[in-house]
Every structure is written in C-alpha cells, then in structure tokens.
Amino acid sequence: MTPVASAAPTLEFERELLAAGSRFVIGVDEVGRGALAGPVAVGMVVVDAAMPPHPERLRDSKLLAEPVREELAPLCAAWGLYTAVGEATPAEIDEHGIIAALGLAGWRALEALHAAGVAVDEASVLLDGNHDYLNPVLETRMPVTTRIKADMSCASVAAASVIAKVHRDRLMIGLHDTFPAYEWVSNKGYAAPAHLAAIAEFGPCDHHRRTWLH
C-alpha cells in the first residue's frame, strides 16, 4: 500500500513555544507502542529559534516508505541541534505497563540529551498525542505540551518519529538472524499473521511482551 501524502510539517507551533520564553523545544514521539515484541522507543529532537529548513520529504514516519525513512533519519539527526532515543524493554513493559514504560524510555532519552549538554531545564517538551507520560517519572516537572497529530504538523516531532522508527526497526531487523521464525525483518515485532503463527507454533521468546500474548 502506498503511504498517503500529507502537508509538510512546519516549525510554526514550536516557534510559538519559543516565543513564550523557552530556549529550546524538544519534539517527542514514540514508536513500538502496539508491538508484541521488542522495546518501545521514544525519540527526541531539540530545536531552537534559529533552525534552518527541515529536510525535504519530512513527514510523520508512518506516512513514509521504509527506504525513505532510512534516507531521512541521518538528515533529521544532522538537522536537529541534538537528538536522542530512549528505550524500555519488553520486561519493563510487562512489569510496569506501556504508559509507565513510555515514561521510562522518555526519561532515558532526556538523560541522554542532558549528558550531551542540552540545558533541558530551559526547554519545553512538545509531545505527540494527548497524554503526558513523561512527568510522572521525572524528578522535577518539565513544561510539557501535548498535541494530537503533532507528528504530522510539527517538524521537530516528525523528525523524532523518523529517528525513533528507524532506530527501532534496525534493532528488530538485527534480531532476525537469532529469531528467524518470527520474521521480524518484515513485521518489526507487530502482530502480522506470520508473527502470530510463529508464536502459536514456537511460543514466545525473551523479546516478547508476554503479558500482551494472553
């Protein structure tokens, strides 16, 4: 199926947040929330008021064919002031639930940005969706703005979605040689028929979210 075209995202909303007093905006998106296997990953891209034009063809990662995402990911990483991806493992998803696991993954991405020198206390977070899963796991509360379909309209979030998607896809492809029966090279851990059939025949492995298989 050919991905549906959409209008290019912009930095218009990020500029509103910057004009309100933030030094940086951190665009945030997650991937792997609905998968049966593999981690959930949260991508982050830092922008400021002096950003150059974003890469051409940038869109929400779900609207891009895999080869286009692969081409765009390094361009998005070079465009952002800083980028990071945090993960939460299948075991953590089983233990804490998916929302708390998203928070853990986001916290790890923020820690990576902080370690890279980002003054995260001078940033506003722009989070795709309608639920702030970050602040419940943070020691201090950050200003978080949630925005439905921000991955389609906001360039920082679209770039975060591409970076996180390619990061997670490569991880799942890398596991294929060890676990070929599940065909993660094509389904990336989601509930494709071949994946479900392999689980039924061989059972789950350590990379499956076991609480999701009942």
N, C-alpha and C positions, 0 to 999 in steps of 0.2 A: 504494500500500500504506500503510495506517495505521500509524504508529510504535507499537511495543509500549510499554505503560505499565510503569513501574518505580517502586520505592520512591524517595522523595525522598532526595537525598544529605544528609549532615549534616556538622558540623564535629567530630564525635567523635574521629576519628583525628588531625586537626590539633591538637586540644586535648591529646592525648597527647604529640605532639611538642613543643608549647609547654611542657607541664608538665615535660618533660625538660630544659628550660633554654634553648630558643630564644626570641628576642624576637619573631621573625616566622616564619611558614611561607609559602613561595612554592609555590602549586599550579601544576603544569605539565602541559600536554597539547599534542600536535601534531596537525596536520591536513595532508592532502595527501600523506601518505607513499606511497600507492598510485596516485597520479595519473600520467598520461602527459605532462601539460603543466602549466605553472605552477610556482610555488615550493612548497617545503614551509614551513609556518609553525608556530612554537612560541609558544603563548600562556602568559602567566604572570599570576597573581593573588595579591597579597600580603594575608595576613590576620594578625590577632593575637588575643589572648585576649579582647578587648572587642568582638568583632564583633557587629553586630545580626543579626537573622534574614535569611537569604539570600532573594533574590527568589522569589516563588511560581512554581511550574511549572518551576523549575530542574531540569534533568536533563542527562545526557550529550547533547551536541549531536546525536549520531547518532540519538537517540530522539525528536527534536523536528522537527516540520514546519518548513519554511523560514520561513513568516510568524511562527511563534512564536519562532524563533531571532532574527529581526530585532527583535522586540519586546523580547526578553530581553537582548540584547547591551548596550544602553546602561544597563539596570538593573544588570547584572553589573558594568559598568565603574564605575558610581556606588557600588556596594556594596563592592567591593574597596578596600583602602587605597591601592593602586597597581596598575596593570595595564600590560602591555606585550605586544607581538607582535614577534617577530623572524622574518626570512625567510632562506632560502638559495635561490639562483637555480637554474634548470634546468642552467645551465652548471656551477655548483658541484656539483650532484648528479652530473652526468656525470663531472666530474673527480675527485671525492673519494669518491663512493658515498653512498648515502642515510643511513647511520648517521653518518658524519662531517658530512654536510650538516645533519642534525638538531642535532648539536652546535654547528655554526656559528650556526644560527638561534637556538638557545637562548642561546648566548653573547651574541648581539646583543640579545636580549630582556633579559638580565641587565644588560648595559651601559646599556640604556635605563632600567631601574629604578634603577641606581646614579646615573645622571645626574639622575634625578628626586628624588634624595635618600634612597633606600632604603639602609639600612645592611645590605647583602647579606651582610657578614661576620658579622652577628648573626642570620642566617636559616637555617632548614633548608628544603631543597627536597623537595617531595613530588611524585614523578614517576610519571605513569601508565605502566603496563607492567612489564616485568621486567628492563630493561636501562638502565643509567646511561650515556646518550650525552653527558652534559654534561661530566663531569670530564676526559675525555681532551683537551678543547680549552681548558680553563681554566688560567690561570697558577698559581692556587692551588686546592687541593682543597676543595670545599664538601661539607658533610654532605648526602648525597642518599639519600632513602628511596624505593625503587621499590615500587609496589603495583599488582598486577593489578586491572584494572577500577576504579581509583581515580576515573576519570571518572564512574562510576555511583554510587559510595558517598561520595565526599569533595566537599564543596561547593566548595572552592577550585579543585579540578581540573575539576569540571563547569563552573564559571564560566569558567575558562581555555579549556575546549574550545569553549564557545559564542562567546566573544570571538574566538578564533582562526579558527573556522569562518566566522563572518560576515565577518571581515576578508578572508580568502582568497576566499570566494565573491564578494564585491563586486569584488575585483581581477579575477577571471576574467570576471565579467559586464562589467566595464569594457573588457575586451579584445575583446568580441564584435563591436563595430562595425568594428574593424580586421580581424578574422579571422572573419567570419560563417560561413564554411563549416564550421568545427569545432563550431559550436553550443555554445560554452562557456557561454552564458547558461543552458542547461539542464543540461549534464553537468559543468560546472566543471573540465573537463580530465581527467576519468576515462574509462575505456575503454568508453563507451557505443557501441552499434552505429553511430550516426550519426557519432560522432567517429572511429571506426576506419575507416569508409567514406571519410570526408573525407581522412584521412591516406593511404589507399590511392590516392585519386584525385589529390590535390594535393601530397602529400608533407608533411613536417613543416615547421614554421616555427621561428623563434628561441626561441619559448616552449616547445618540446617538449624532453623529456629524450631525446635522440637515442639514447643507449645502451640505452634501455628499449624501443626500437622494432624491435630485431633479433630 
